[in-house]
Amino acid sequence: MTLGSEAFISKIPVLKPRLPNLESISSYIERIDLSGSYSNNGPLVRELESRYAGILGVEPQKVIAVSNATLGITLAVQNQTPNLWRVPDFTFGATALAVLNAGKQLMLEDVDEKTWDLQLPSQFTEENVGHLVVMPFGNNSSFSKWKTISNVVFDAAASIGDPSWDLGKLTHTHTVVFSLHATKVFGAGEGGLIVCGNPLNADLIRCSINFGFNSARHISTLGTNAKMSEYSAAIALASLDQKNIEISEWETSQQLARNLASQVGHRNPNLEASPVNPYFLLRFKDENSLINFENSSTQVNIETRRWWPLAIHEMPFFSEQPRLSITHKLDKKSVSVALSSTILGLPMSRDLSNEFFRRITPLFERFESTFHIFEEVG
Ligand SMILES: Cc1ncc(COP(=O)(O)O)c(C=O)c1O
């Protein structure tokens, strides 16, 4: 492939969301028309919560549908007692913003080299600290290690597709938040789900998403508007109707991607996560290798994206906030800084084309020696 020919080949996008079409949502829209209920905990939202409760193995009362995961994480953090929250320095910006918007204090910490997520608190960590654990790129393999730790909110934004979820025994002080954004599995355009270990906490959050109204419509807690509308619920329900087809499409695309990575012996936590996730990530030895691969992908018209291109503490907005307490185990050698500059997202979709593999395979062969060597979790 030469530079000159790139204009003649179509671009392969890094993301290609596909949500339920008109035909599959129409029966739900008819139900909205008939019920005349458009928002405020309407019948479709309640049905969605109850269907997800069945899938996740919890009582419906513990599942709250919300307008997006960012507000879901914000309210989960706001409604737990700790004031200070440990947040991974390697994450999507919304995670850190959620703590600030909840009016709490942010304590950025480095992540684990092998799992890319927050480490368990050390013996010196104060008792009353919250842990905002991000499950990076659909990987929830570290979920169980938090079982005995109090006050954990899991940002599981991209992890709803994992068929192994069983939240029936979720610890009382734990909350899990999923995103139903268009780019995620079982997308609804915008949307999110909060699952609480404690039903009383769920009641509080349910009140917070509706301005904090009590039964007399007085503000009784610091609330906002984070309600999911009936229209979003319609799309989310139609997505669930096609759940099995969607799962098998992600599995097929991910299997092809993983076969390619394994041909060059490349491993990383994303490639080992549940295959029902919308990412295909590569990690390079260093940033220059990543840039070379990025440029070569552009030449063959394959779009790539640096997922989480800066560690949170490197973003001027966060580093310049005097009110933030940022722990600085975060020097230049921090894992978060290294990950942000060496992880590249390749196209991933429910129908990854043969054409994509035809174009990308030679790049894998050419850049094989520049991929990061994954060490066994031990
Ligand atoms: C780790 C993480 N947290 C939070 C979010 C925000 O989710 P939403 O778009 O539903 O607010 C995302 C979105 O991609 C994410 O990747």
The ligand as an SDF file (V2000), in Angstrom:
LIG
                    3D

 16 16  0  0  0  0  0  0  0  0999 V2000
  -14.3040    4.2440   32.3300 C   0  0  0  0  0  0  0  0  0  0  0  0
  -15.4780    5.1050   31.9440 C   0  0  0  0  0  0  0  0  0  0  0  0
  -16.1730    5.7160   32.9020 N   0  0  0  0  0  0  0  0  0  0  0  0
  -17.2410    6.4850   32.6240 C   0  0  0  0  0  0  0  0  0  0  0  0
  -17.6580    6.6800   31.3260 C   0  0  0  0  0  0  0  0  0  0  0  0
  -18.8220    7.5770   31.0540 C   0  0  0  0  0  0  0  0  0  0  0  0
  -19.9700    6.8580   30.6590 O   0  0  0  0  0  0  0  0  0  0  0  0
  -21.2330    7.6700   30.0920 P   0  0  0  0  0  0  0  0  0  0  0  0
  -20.8870    8.0960   28.7150 O   0  0  0  0  0  0  0  0  0  0  0  0
  -22.3760    6.6970   30.1190 O   0  0  0  0  0  0  0  0  0  0  0  0
  -21.4660    8.8330   30.9980 O   0  0  0  0  0  0  0  0  0  0  0  0
  -16.9550    6.0630   30.2790 C   0  0  0  0  0  0  0  0  0  0  0  0
  -17.3850    6.2790   28.8820 C   0  0  0  0  0  0  0  0  0  0  0  0
  -16.7930    5.8050   27.9480 O   0  0  0  0  0  0  0  0  0  0  0  0
  -15.8350    5.2550   30.5950 C   0  0  0  0  0  0  0  0  0  0  0  0
  -15.1190    4.6600   29.6370 O   0  0  0  0  0  0  0  0  0  0  0  0
  1  2  1  0
  2  3  1  0
  2 15  2  0
  3  4  2  0
  4  5  1  0
  5  6  1  0
  5 12  2  0
  6  7  1  0
  7  8  1  0
  8  9  2  0
  8 10  1  0
  8 11  1  0
 12 13  1  0
 12 15  1  0
 13 14  2  0
 15 16  1  0
M  END
$$$$
